[in-house]
Amino acid sequence: MRITNKMITTQYTRSLNRLAAELNRLNNQVSSGRKFAKASENTSAAVKAFQLRKDMSRIEGYRENIAHAKSTLTNAESALMHIEELMRTATEKIITGLNDTQSREERAIIATELRSLQAQLLQTLNSTASDSYYFGGTNTETKPFEVIDGKLYYNGYDLDLPLPASTPEENEAKLKELASDTLYIDIGLSVKFDPATGEIDEGTVFGYSIAGINVVGSGTTTVEGEEVSNNIYNLLGALAAEFESENYSHAKADALFGHLKDASQGIMRTITEIGAKTSYLDFMAERLEDQDFNLQERQVDVEGIDPAEAIINFEAQKFAYNAALQMGARIIQPSIFDFMR
Amino acid sequence: MRPTFLAFHTASRALAASQANMDVTGNNIANVNTKGYTRQRVDLSSISSGGYTQKYAVPTADVGLGVDVSRISQIRDPFLDARYRDQASENGKFETILAGLTDLENIFDEISTEGLLHEISKFVNSLQSLAQTPSAGDIAQVVRTAAQKVTQIMNVYAKQINQVRSQQVFDLSQVVINNDFNTKIKNIADLNAQIRQEQTYGNVPNELLDKRNLLIDELAELANIKVTSHPEKISEDLTVERLTISLYDPATGASIGLVDGELYNTLHVKDDGERISIQIATSFGPHGGADITNHFTSGSIKGYIDLINGHGINEFRGVPYYRNSMDILASNFARVLNELNTIDPDNPKPLFSSADGGPITAENIRISQQWLDDPAFITTTIYDANAGDNILRMISAIDSEIVFYRDATDDTSEVMFRGSLDEFLAGLMGEVALDVELYRNYADTSVNVLSNLFNAREAISGVNLDEEGINLMAFQKSYNAAARYFTALDEAVDTIINRMGIVGR
């Protein structure tokens, strides 16, 4: 085959160009730390990378959700601790009051103290964190607890009485609904819904709000032949009233006190529940952190380069490029004309 | 009897032959880097003595009468030309498609930037925040802003896809009308006329042939052409070649004449906004005004046609495919979220609408006026409470399988894809990236084949300086030899005339 000058120069230009392109690619790899700058350079890795980025972004969302839920729960827990302490103080006062040696005036003082504790209880139940009430169930906007005519209302419902114009069954159902009313967040358990009713599948989400109704108690019980409230606020009120009463009955006060002790179980129950929830969140947070770490590692695998390898490749390519340049300078120059006399 | 001055002519012809060879060598050297130049050669033939001795029927030993410069010819292989042009045609198509696809890829590719996938993820995370505190007005506003960004990026994608289209249409018009194709066709026809004239006079217009071949090579990059030449009889003893070029589809055998001798057709590009077509504008044949779009099977014109018209169903995935896909993405995204935001079907509460009131497309999708007026327009719960269950429904919908209908408003229309939004988008990016990868491979391969063919052609037609240098030396020597021969003859005649018969003087 004849080899002409144009063949040599064209071929040479082309291979130089190819070498330079490869050199440029490796240079980009080294300087950006990425295996590829465009999806088309490595399509399967790029599609994987998109998936990984999405997963990481979702995990970021879940972790934020968990952090939010945890801070709400911690706030609620400390509020409940405070309530518990209030109740302990109340118990001491009541025990003092129940002592038969107390005069009526002294009982009246204890009643006043109990009322002040009642006010503190109400305030604590209505505590907020960043403008949202955390004992209101899904209601975070308005004060969940209100006192109207000395009686405690939760989200507008009298905790003792049947709701107006409703049967006792309906009333009970409503109270139950209030007790299970909660805010759900997505913590990465792939949220599912009942396809027929559209109801959320509670196993796939995390309910983090606390229904205050479960803390204070609801409904009424018959004590000593009298209908008494099941909620601690009203019970404290009833005790205070009894202590103030002109015809004070030790038996009745004692019965109320017994009932109050039963009713305040709700506080401890809720604290325990919060503890369980918090430790579950901690577990999930740890799992997500692990997942995130794994994803990051995989992302580096998929998108990142091994710097040492990249630099070695780059140097090797540079060597090839230099060699080609040197060769070219020698091949192109001479022809027979250089040697003709 | 040998005429006295017979050999003088032999000597002079030898001088002329060497001279001609040196001239051609010089021409070759001068054109060593001329694009399209074909190496030339002097065709020499030896002259026989022509049988003058037979007149007297005295048989003598015949001596030839030297050399004749019959013509200066080109060294070229028409078979390689045809193969080279076929390959150039393929190559033109692949390179054009690759360039167009790379533009498209740049729109979708978010490997090193933040695009639609990123914005959708941010939208989801803002929804997560809203699910935490469904009643928070400021977070509802953040969600709206995130949704707005999603729609804006969709608008940008749609706009950029349209820009790619107009760029391709512009390039195609440039290639067909304003400079390349029509001009080349016309130039070739002009050259045909000139070459015919020269050949009629008996000349060999090598330089014109080179020019024409170069133009045909360039034309082959644009379209699938077939070059044929037919003998045309000028007179009893003169036949010249008549060159015709046609648009030839080897699959169907259909062919449309483009050039016939000095006649030519010009083309015209017609764009109706959806489809582009190529028509014959002025014509010598029966095809005037005909739509010949489908006759292009390779060449960069075919590349442009594929990019501009390829809707991706059983054919190339071009601009319309990606535009439709984005529209399908946008309209189904809007459909799913609008449906979730609506509780009472009689009282629709769309989160997204189109800017012009028509069907939602990627180009016109935007936040609905109601949502713009009130960030809390987003339905957080389907119950009479303050919960965020509906937000969770939206998050779950974005991440779970969505049915992408061809027409989002009609759930009986063709199902284009089943999967999440992210899968749809990542799939789309994967498709364009794979196509780029594929066409890059095609283009690389075809460039390699083309360069092999270039080399094969160059091996026959190219100028080799060493060869020319050797020829130069050889013909210089033969010139010197001829001149010396002349001197020898001259001395012989001088001997006869001036020195013969003067014995003893």
HADDOCK unambig.tbl for C-alpha pairs under 7 A between the chains (distance, minus, plus):
assign (segid A and resid 1 and name CA) (segid B and resid 459 and name CA) 6.17 0.50 0.50
assign (segid A and resid 2 and name CA) (segid B and resid 459 and name CA) 4.79 0.50 0.50
assign (segid A and resid 3 and name CA) (segid B and resid 459 and name CA) 5.86 0.50 0.50
assign (segid A and resid 3 and name CA) (segid B and resid 464 and name CA) 6.89 0.50 0.50
assign (segid A and resid 4 and name CA) (segid B and resid 458 and name CA) 6.88 0.50 0.50
assign (segid A and resid 4 and name CA) (segid B and resid 459 and name CA) 6.51 0.50 0.50
assign (segid A and resid 4 and name CA) (segid B and resid 462 and name CA) 5.92 0.50 0.50
assign (segid A and resid 4 and name CA) (segid B and resid 463 and name CA) 5.81 0.50 0.50
assign (segid A and resid 4 and name CA) (segid B and resid 464 and name CA) 4.39 0.50 0.50
assign (segid A and resid 5 and name CA) (segid B and resid 464 and name CA) 5.81 0.50 0.50
assign (segid A and resid 5 and name CA) (segid B and resid 465 and name CA) 6.88 0.50 0.50
assign (segid A and resid 6 and name CA) (segid B and resid 33 and name CA) 6.78 0.50 0.50
assign (segid A and resid 7 and name CA) (segid B and resid 455 and name CA) 6.02 0.50 0.50
assign (segid A and resid 7 and name CA) (segid B and resid 458 and name CA) 6.63 0.50 0.50
assign (segid A and resid 37 and name CA) (segid B and resid 111 and name CA) 6.56 0.50 0.50
assign (segid A and resid 37 and name CA) (segid B and resid 112 and name CA) 6.25 0.50 0.50
assign (segid A and resid 38 and name CA) (segid B and resid 109 and name CA) 6.69 0.50 0.50
assign (segid A and resid 38 and name CA) (segid B and resid 111 and name CA) 6.04 0.50 0.50
assign (segid A and resid 39 and name CA) (segid B and resid 109 and name CA) 6.30 0.50 0.50
assign (segid A and resid 39 and name CA) (segid B and resid 111 and name CA) 6.35 0.50 0.50
assign (segid A and resid 39 and name CA) (segid B and resid 433 and name CA) 5.53 0.50 0.50
assign (segid A and resid 40 and name CA) (segid B and resid 433 and name CA) 4.06 0.50 0.50
assign (segid A and resid 40 and name CA) (segid B and resid 434 and name CA) 6.05 0.50 0.50
assign (segid A and resid 40 and name CA) (segid B and resid 436 and name CA) 5.91 0.50 0.50
assign (segid A and resid 40 and name CA) (segid B and resid 437 and name CA) 5.37 0.50 0.50
assign (segid A and resid 41 and name CA) (segid B and resid 437 and name CA) 6.89 0.50 0.50
assign (segid A and resid 43 and name CA) (segid B and resid 430 and name CA) 6.10 0.50 0.50
assign (segid A and resid 43 and name CA) (segid B and resid 433 and name CA) 5.90 0.50 0.50
assign (segid A and resid 43 and name CA) (segid B and resid 434 and name CA) 6.09 0.50 0.50
assign (segid A and resid 47 and name CA) (segid B and resid 426 and name CA) 6.15 0.50 0.50
assign (segid A and resid 47 and name CA) (segid B and resid 430 and name CA) 6.21 0.50 0.50
assign (segid A and resid 50 and name CA) (segid B and resid 426 and name CA) 6.75 0.50 0.50
assign (segid A and resid 54 and name CA) (segid B and resid 121 and name CA) 6.57 0.50 0.50
assign (segid A and resid 57 and name CA) (segid B and resid 121 and name CA) 6.24 0.50 0.50
assign (segid A and resid 61 and name CA) (segid B and resid 125 and name CA) 5.09 0.50 0.50
assign (segid A and resid 61 and name CA) (segid B and resid 128 and name CA) 6.37 0.50 0.50
assign (segid A and resid 65 and name CA) (segid B and resid 128 and name CA) 6.90 0.50 0.50
assign (segid A and resid 65 and name CA) (segid B and resid 129 and name CA) 6.97 0.50 0.50
assign (segid A and resid 65 and name CA) (segid B and resid 132 and name CA) 6.78 0.50 0.50
assign (segid A and resid 138 and name CA) (segid B and resid 385 and name CA) 6.81 0.50 0.50
assign (segid A and resid 138 and name CA) (segid B and resid 386 and name CA) 5.20 0.50 0.50
assign (segid A and resid 138 and name CA) (segid B and resid 387 and name CA) 5.20 0.50 0.50
assign (segid A and resid 139 and name CA) (segid B and resid 386 and name CA) 5.59 0.50 0.50
assign (segid A and resid 141 and name CA) (segid B and resid 135 and name CA) 6.87 0.50 0.50
assign (segid A and resid 183 and name CA) (segid B and resid 387 and name CA) 5.64 0.50 0.50
assign (segid A and resid 183 and name CA) (segid B and resid 388 and name CA) 6.59 0.50 0.50
assign (segid A and resid 184 and name CA) (segid B and resid 388 and name CA) 6.83 0.50 0.50
assign (segid A and resid 184 and name CA) (segid B and resid 389 and name CA) 6.84 0.50 0.50
assign (segid A and resid 185 and name CA) (segid B and resid 131 and name CA) 6.08 0.50 0.50
assign (segid A and resid 185 and name CA) (segid B and resid 132 and name CA) 6.06 0.50 0.50
assign (segid A and resid 191 and name CA) (segid B and resid 396 and name CA) 6.14 0.50 0.50
assign (segid A and resid 335 and name CA) (segid B and resid 465 and name CA) 6.55 0.50 0.50
assign (segid A and resid 335 and name CA) (segid B and resid 466 and name CA) 5.67 0.50 0.50
assign (segid A and resid 336 and name CA) (segid B and resid 466 and name CA) 5.11 0.50 0.50
assign (segid A and resid 336 and name CA) (segid B and resid 469 and name CA) 6.15 0.50 0.50
assign (segid A and resid 337 and name CA) (segid B and resid 469 and name CA) 6.23 0.50 0.50
